[in-house]
C-alpha cells in the first residue's frame, strides 16, 4: 500500500474509479440501502486496504472495494477485522478471506 494514502484519500480515489455506493454490514447481509441487500454469494471483494492509526490502535480500519452481482460498485469501511458478531458468519468469512489475498 502507498504510505502516502490516508483512508479518506483512498475512498476518494475509489469513488473516482466508480465505487460510489457506501455499503454497510447488517446481521445477515451487505446493504447499499433499505431496498438492496447482498448475501455472501452476491458480491466480490475487488480490493482491500488496511490503515493503521499512527498513535491509537483503535484508529485501525479496513477499506473494501466491492462489486455486486448486479454490477453495483461501492465501498465498505470497517474496524480492523470484521466487526465482531455484528454480521453473519458467512459474510465475516468472505471478508476475512479477502484480507489474506
N, C-alpha and C positions, 0 to 999 in steps of 0.2 A: 504494500500500500504506500502511496505517496505521502511522506511525512508532512507535507505542507497542506494537506487537506484536513479540514475540520468536518464534523458531522454536517453542519449547515451548508458548507460549500459543496460537499458531495451530494447532498439532497438536491441542491440547485442544479448541479451537473446532470444528475439523473432525470430531473424534471425536463431539462433541455433535450434529453435523449428520449423523451416520450413517456417516462414513468410519472404520470401526472396524478394518479389516484393515491390517496392515503388509506392504506389498509389498516385494519385493527383486528386483534385477536379476540374471539369470543369463546365461550365454553366449548363449542363444537365445530367452529369454522373460522375462516378468514373472511372478514366482511369489508366491502367497499362502501356500502350504505345499507339502509334498512331493507332494501329490496334485493341486494346481490350478496350472496354468501357462497363460499367455496370450501369444499372438503379437501382433504389431503390429496385426492386424486384429480382435483380440478385446477391445480396451479403448479407451476415450476418456479424454482428459485434460480434466477439467472446469474446473480452476483451477490456476494456477501462482503461487507466491510466492517471491520472492528475498529472501535475507537476507545482509547483509554484516557481517562482523566489524568491530567498532569499531577494533581495534588490530592485528589479524593477518589478512592476506588469506587465509590457509589456513582461517579460520573461516567463509568464504563457503559458503552452501548454497542449494539449491532444494528446495522442497516442492511435490509434485504431488498434487492430489486426483484420484483415478481411479475410473471406473466400468467394470466389465467387462460383456461382452455377456450374461452370466448374472445380472446385477444386483448383483454384489458391489461394495461401495464401500470404498475404502481410500486409504492414503497411501504415497507413496514419497519418501524423503529422499535427496538425492544431493549430492555436492560440486558446486561451481559448474560447470555443464555436465555432460553425461552422462559418467560415469566412463570415461576413455579406454581404449578397447579391451576392456572387460570384458563387453560385450554385443554383440549383432548390430548390423550397420549399420542395418537397417530399424527396430529398436527405438530406436536412437540418433536416427535422423532424425525419428521420430514425436515423441519427447520434445523434441528441439531445435526442431521446428516449433511446438510448443505454447508455447515461450518467446517467440515473435515475435508472438503474438496481441495 
